Amino acid sequence: MKQVVDDLGGMKAFFPSWGAYNEKLLATIWPYKLKEFIEEEQSAGRTVAPQILNLMQRVREDDNPVLIIAHLKK
């Protein structure tokens, strides 16, 4: 499957792990990968979406994967 452009959450793109269901795509990301993404973006001088920073404050690096739900446009 091709990547999906994230035009709201600030993650640029993600690759859905499962097919469409009720007009939604599902993917997961490990918290440590989320932290790596934030660090890479900030070290490159790019802005990280507040939603992503807020999420990282609520999870630990060794937590279970974070579920990403993409609502498809109609």
N, C-alpha and C positions, 0 to 999 in steps of 0.2 A: 504494500500500500504506500502511496505517496505521503509526503508530509502535509500537515495541516498548518496553515499560517494562523498564529495566535494574535488576533488584532485587538484583544482586550486585556489579557493577563500579563503580557510582557515577557513571555517565554520565547518569543519569536516564532517557534514552530515546535510541533511535537508529532510523534508518530503513533497513531492509534494502535492499541494492542488488539482490540476486538472490533468487529463490524458494527454497522449502524443498528441501533435499537431505539425505537420511539424517537427518532430524529436526534439521537445523541451518539457521539463516539466516545469511547473510553480508552484511557491510557493510565499508566502509573509512572511515578518517578520516585526514586529512593531519596530520602532527605539529604544524604551526603552528596548526591549528584546535584540537588537543588542548591546546596551550599557552594559547591564548586562553580556552578553557573553564576551565582551572585558574585563570588570573588573574581571570576574572570571578567565579568561585565564591569565591575567597579574598578578593577586594575587597568582596564582599557579605557576608562573615563566615560563609560556609557552609563546612563541612568537605568536603574532597576525599578520596575513598577512597585508602588507601595503595597499592592496586594501580595506580591511575592515576598517582600521583606517582612510583612506582617505574618505570613504563613510560616516563614522560617523561624520567627520568634516563638511560635506555638509548638514546634516539633523539635525533637532532638535528632542528631545525626544517625543514631542507631535505632530510630523508630521504624515501624513498618512503612511500606511504600505509601505515598500520597496518591489518592485517586483523582484523576483529572477527567472532568466531564465536559465535553464540547457540545454545545447545543447548536445544531445545524440551522442555518437560515432557511426560511421557507421561500 
